[in-house]
Amino acid sequence: MRCSGILMPISSLSSPHGIGTMGAAARQFADFLAAGGQTYWQILPICPTSYGDSPYQSFSSYAGNPYFIDLDDLAEEGLLEPGEYEGLDWGDDPQYVDYGLLYVTRYPVLRRAADRLLANPPGEFAAFCQRSEWLDDYALFMALKDRHGGASWFTWPEDIRLRRPAALASAREELAEEIGFWKAVQFLFFRQWNALKSYANGKGVYMIGDLPIYVSGDSADVWANPDQFQLDENGLPTEVAGCPPDGFSADGQLWGNPLFDWERMKEDGYRWWLKRIAFQFTIYDMLRIDHFRGFDAYYAIPYGDTTARNGRWRPGPGLDFFKTVNKELGKQNIIAEDLGFLTDSVRELLRKTGYPGMKILEFAFDSRDNGSDYLPHCYPTHCVAYTGTHDNDTILGWMATAPKKDVSFAKAYLRLNSREGYHWGMMRAAWASPADLAVMQAQDLLGLGSEARMNIPSTLGENWKWRALPGVFTPALALRLKKEARVYQRLPRKGAAKRKRAVKKQAGPS
């Protein structure tokens, strides 16, 4: 079925409290998508961010980001008084997130709400803690990080770093109050998230989540499951993840994530991964798996290197992994991020999994790369078309900064003109393409330039900050979006939601 959606991170929603949240603005955006004839709302990972503020470097691949908890909704529940957060310094620029300020301001407010919750916990709190297998380790991990001044667990004392039972028991007793706080925060997060997802689904809008293939080294995932990763006897990585040098980066990309011990994982039937993916389908309707090619072969860089130049390719789990996922979890709605350095074996793996891959329209006109596969007339139906993703410049930003010959080619091929708007012309091409699903960045829908770019890969400090201003997603914009969806036969079909639920039920657990 042809359909379309918008990529809009939760953090980028408007809010008076420093960052986008799961409150009124999120519900209004769901309303906008429904009015605009959109079927999907794609977001970035919703996990708590660590150093660098990247959602792809998180303290946990299960936990929710405390920054996204809406304070007004907490006040509606009686867990906060408006005077406890209104009037605080949330930053002076509504277009950008000030993460340093947010860290200082947000947590004292959340502690007040958590204290009130824990003073009289609802029945569902105990049930949440009991069914969330990951929660004990995460809450203890965060409590220990606070005790050690935020330092990476790699630097903690040996007995707690290596999770010796006596040290863990002692820490749980000494830090019981702090552990309770982190559990309460996660309860509040997922209560709001589930309410938002239910609201969006009720409007016929479905959530596309984003699962990074790797987890942060400084995370509860690695600390609590060291046997699943390539670590030495001291718990330090032997090699780390990244991408090799290419036309976009002479040094490659050094991500620094620890690598999975795929042989060990295979021995226990990929149990760690199965739990991780199963959890994602309890909170999302569809899942984009980042860096799909890493399941075919992954790039391993010596730990301690400052660039990715000295890395090497090593074999991943391949099709055996995805056969196991299908056998244990049933066929799920998965998008494979098949970008970057692709080989015939990666393409064959994608074909055998049956997952749709991604097509990035901006890549079609980039002279640094062979973009012929990204020209819309080459798209298969079974794919997801984007003009760009969070790692790309906006359409207008790209038009202003790309080599002139690349821009000229795009204008000629797409018949772009200033009267229609270059951004509308490029989005039109994605909507008109054979792709079953076409997803546009919210920034492109708004016609914004490079000032709204979400991320420049391999850089730190100025990413993940953009926010939409209040009131920009207007009824007029929704009407134009719906018109385009109608022209290119991407409007939701009557009864599609009912059929989707029926198919999902047949497919297995979610």
N, C-alpha and C positions, 0 to 999 in steps of 0.2 A: 504493500500500500504506500503510495506517495504521500509524504507528510513533511513537515518542517518544524523547526524549533529555534530557540535563541539561547546563546551561551551568555550567561550572566552570573558571575560569582556572587555568593551571599555577601561577601565583604564589600562588594561594589554597590550595593543598594544604598539609597539615601537613608540617613538617620541623624537625629540631633546629638547622638552620643558616640561620635568618633569613628564608627565603622558600621557597615550594613549588618542587620540582624534578622532574626526569623519572626519579626513582629509585623506591624501594620504595613510597612513598605513592601515586605515580602508578599503578603496577601494581595496587595494592590498590584504588584507585578504579575502575580498569577492571574488576576482579573484581566490585566492588559494582554497577556498571552492568549487567554481564551477569546477576548474580543477581537484579537488579531488573527484568529484562525490557526493558532499554533498548537501543535500536539505535544511538544517536548520543551522542557526547561533544562538545559544542561548547565551544570555548575562545576567548579573546581573542587578538589578534596576539601572536606569540612573538618579535617582533623586539626588539633592544636598545633600551631606553628612553633618552630624553634628558631635557632640562630639564622638570621637572614630573612625571616618572616615568610618563607616560602611554604605554601601548602603541600609541596612535594618533599619537604623535610619536616617530619612531625615527631613529636614525642610518643605517638601511638597511632597505629593504623586503624584502631577501633574507636578511640575516644573522639568526642566532639569538641570543637573550638569554643572555649568559654566566652570569647569575644562576641560570638554570634547570639548569645542569649539576650533576648530583648528585655530591657529594664522596665519599660512601660507595662508589658505583659506580667512581669513579676509583681509590679505594684497593683495590677488588677487582681492578682491572687492574694494580696495582703502580705506578701513577703518583703515588700519594700514600701517606704514612704516616698512620695515624689521629691520631697525636700532633701532626701539622702543622695540623690544623683542629679537632679536638675540644678543647673547653675555651676556645676563642677567644670573644670577646664577640660574639654574634649577636643581641643584643637581649634584653630581659627580659619581653616580652609576646608569647606565642605566637599571639595573635589578630591581630596586626598586623605588617606589614613596616616596618622602620626602614631606609629607603633610604640615608640618609646614612651610617649605620653599615655597611650592606652594602657600599657603595662602597669604604670604607676597608679592610674585612676580607676581602672575597671575592677581589679581584684578586691580592694577594700569594700566596694559596693556589693560584690558577689558574696563576700564573707558574711555580711549582714543578712542577706537573703538565705544563705545556707544555714546560718545559726537559727533562724526562725523555722526553717524547714525541719531541722534536726530536733528542735525543741518539741515538736509535735508531728513526727513524720507520718505521712499518709500510708495506708496499707500497701499501695503500689510501690513504695520506695523499697521495702524489704524484698518484694517480688523482683524488682528491677535488679537489685544487687545479687540476688540468688541466680538469676538466669544469665547474667552478664559474666561469663567465665573469665574474661580479660580484665575485669574491673579491679580485683584485688591487687594484681601485680601493677597495674597502672597507678592506682591510688598510692600504693607504697612507693613506687618509683618517683612520683611527683613529690611526695612528702620528703623522701630522701634527698631529692634535688634541692628542695628548699633548705634542708638542714645543711647541705654542703655548698650553699651560696650560689646555686644554679650551675655548678661545675658538672662537666660530663661524667657519666658513671665510670668511664675509663680511668678517672683519677681518684675514685673513692678508695677507702681502705680495703685491703685485700679480702677480708672476711665477708664484707657486704658486696663487694664487686663480684666475687665468685659465688655469691649466694649460699654461703654455708648456713645450714639450718639454724644453728644457735643464734647467729647474727640476725637472721631474718626474723626469728621469733622475738628477739629483744627489740628490734626496730618496730615491729608491729605493736608491741606493748607501749613503748615510749612515744610513738607517733600516732597513737590511736585517734586523737582529736583532729590532727591534720589529715589523716587518712579519711576520716568521716567527711571533712570538707570537700575533698576531691571527689568522693563518691556522690555527695549531694549535688555538686556542680554538674556531673555527668547525668544525673537523674533529671535535673532541670533542663539541660540541653536537649536530651532525647525526648522529653515530654513536649517541648516546643517544636522540635523537628518533626515528630510524628503528627502533631497538630497541623503544621504547615503542609506536609506531604498529603495528609488527608484532605485539607482544604483545596490544594491544587488538583488532586485526583478528582475531587468532586466537580471541578470545573472542566474536566476532560484534559487536563494538563499533567503530563507524566515526567518524572524526574530522572535525568541521566546523571549518574554519579561518575566519579573519576578515581580509578585505583592506580596509584603509582606502582610499578613493578617492584621497586626497591623500597626499603624502609630506612629511616635515619639510623646511623650508628648509635647516636645518643637517644635511644628510645627504649621504652618498656618492652617492645617487641624483641629487640636483640638481647637486652639484659636478662629477660625472663626465659629466653629460648636460645642460649648460645650454641647449642648443639646443631641448630639449623643453619648456621652461618660458618663461613670460612674464617675462623678466629684461631689465634695461637693459644698457648697454655695460660697466658696472662689476660685473655679476653680481647686482645687487640687484633684488628683485621690483618690478614696477610696480603691481600690485594683488595682493591676497591673498584667501584663501578664508574663508568664514563663512556664517552664516545671518541672515536679516533679523529685526527685532523681531517678536514675536508675543505670544500670551497668556501664554507661559511666561517670556519675557525681554523687558523693555522696550527694552534696548539691542541685542538680537540676540546672536548668538554670533560673536566674532572669533577664528577659529582660527589665522589668520596664515600658513597654508601657501601657498607659491607656486602659481600657477595654470598649468595645462597650456597649451601653444601648440597647440591642437587643429588649426589649419590646417596647421601644419608636420607634426604627427603624421599627418594624413591623407595628406600627400604621400608619406611613406615607408611607407604601409600599416599605420600604428600599430605599427611594429616594436617600440618600447620597451614598449608595453603587452602585446603578444603574448608577449614573453619573460617579462614579469612574471607574467601569468596562467598560462602554461605551467609556470613554476616552482612556483606554488602547488599545482598538481595533481600534482606529484611528491612533495609532503609531506602533502597532505590528501586526504580522500575526497570532501568536499563543501566548497563555498566560499561564504561570505556576503560579498557586496560591499557595503561601507558607503556610505551616501549615494548611492543609485542615482539619485535625481532630478538629481544633478549632471551626468549624461550627457545629460539633456534640456536643462537650462539650469542655469547655475551663478551663484552670487552673488559678485560681485567688489567688494572693498572697497579704497579707495585705501590704498596702503602708507604706514604711519605713523599712520593713524587709530587712536584709542584705543577706539572702539566700532564696531559694524556698521551704524550708522544711515545712513551715507552711501553704502552699497553700491548696486549695480545688477545686474539680471539680464542675463546674456549667454548666447547659444545654445551648447549643447554639441554633441557629435558625433552624437547621436541614434542611430537604428537602424543607420546605416551602420557604426558601430563594432562593434555586436554581430553584424551579418552577417559582418564580417571575422573576428571571433573564431571564429564557428561554421565558417566556410570553412577557416580555417587550423588550428584546434585540434580541430575536431569539437564535437559537442554535449556540454557539460559539465554537471555537477551544481552549479548556482549558485542561491543564494538572494539575492533583491534586497531590500535594506533600503530600502523605499519609505515611510519615515516622514517627518514634517515637513510643510512647505508643499507640498501636491500640487496639480497642475493637471490638466485633462483631457489635456493632451499627455503628462504623466508617466504617467498611467494608460494611455494608448494605447501608449506605449513599452513599458511592462511587459507589456501584453497581446501585443504583437507579438513580444517576445523569448521569451515562453513561460515565463519564470522565475516561480516562486512568490514572492509578496510576504510581508510580515510583518503580523501582527495582534497588537496589544498590549492585553491585557484591561484593564489599569489605565486606559488611555486612554478606554475605553468609558464611564467614570463620572466623567470630569474635566469639570467645568462650564466650565472655561476654553476648552474646545475642543469642536467638534462630534464627539462620540464614537460616533455611531450606527453608523458603519462597523465599529467595533470590538466591538460586541455579538455574542456568539457565534452567535446565530441568523442573522446576516448573513454569516458567513464562507463563502467558497467552499471547495470541497475542496482546490483547488490553492493552498495557502498554508501558512505556518508560524505556529502560534499560540504566543504567549508570555504569561505573566501580566505579566512585565516583563523588561527587559534590564539590562545593566550600567549604563545611564544612568538607570534608574528606582530609586525606593526599593523596598525589599522589600515584600511584601504586608502584613505586620504593621506595618511602618513607615508605609506609605501609609494603612492603616486608622487609625493613631494620629494622623496629621497632616493628612489631607485634610479639606476642609470637611465639616461634619456631613451636609449634604444629599447630598453625593456618596457618602459612606459608607452612608447610609440607602438610597440608590438601589441600590448594590451589594448590600447585604444582602437587599433585597426581590427584586431580579432573580435573584440567584444562590442565594437561600434559604440564606444563610450563618448559622451559629450557632456559639456558643462550644464546644458539646459536641463537634462534629466538628473544630473548629478553623477559624478564618477562612481560614487559608492552605491547608488541605486542601480547603475548599469552593471556593476560587477556582481552585486547580489542577485540581480535578475538572471544573470548567466548561470549562477549556481542553482537557483530555483528552477530554471528551464532545463537543466541537465537531466540525464536519465536517472540520476541517483535517487534511490528510494527515499532517503532522508537528506534534507539540506538544513544546515545549522549556521546561523549568522551570529557574529559577535554583537552584543548590545551597542558597543561603541560605534560599529559600522552603521547600525540602524539609525543612530543619532548623528551620523556624519561628522565624527570627531577625528582629529589628527593625532600625531605622535604623542601629544601631551596625555592622551588616554591609553597609551600602550600599557599592557599589563606586565609584561616581562621581557627583558632582553637576556637570553640565555648566557650563562657563564659570567654574569655580573651580579654584584651585591649592592644593596643600599638604597636603590631607587625603584625597586619593583614591587608589584602586588599592592599598589597604593590607590589606583584610580577608583573614584566613586561617581555615581550619577547624581546630578543635582535634583532636588525635589521638583516634581511636576513635569519632568521631561518626557515621560511616557504618556503622551496625551491621547485622548480619544481620536483625534485626527490622525495621529501616527498609527494607532491601532487599525483604523479604517483603511489606510493606505496599505498596511501590511496584509490585512485580510483580502484586499483587492488583488494583491500579487499572489497570494495563496490560492485564490479562486482561479485566476488566469492560468496558473501553472499546475492546477489540479492537485493542490496540496492541502485543501481544507479537510478537516476530520470528517469522515463519513458517518452518517447516522447509524447508530448501533455499534460503532467501532469500539467504544469503551467496553461494552458488554462482551463483545467477541474477544477483546484483548484479555479480559479477566478470565474468560473460559479457557483460552489457549494457555495462559500462564498457569492456571490450575492443573491442566493436563501435563504441562511441562515438568512439573515436579516442585520441590520446596523452594520458597522464596522468602 
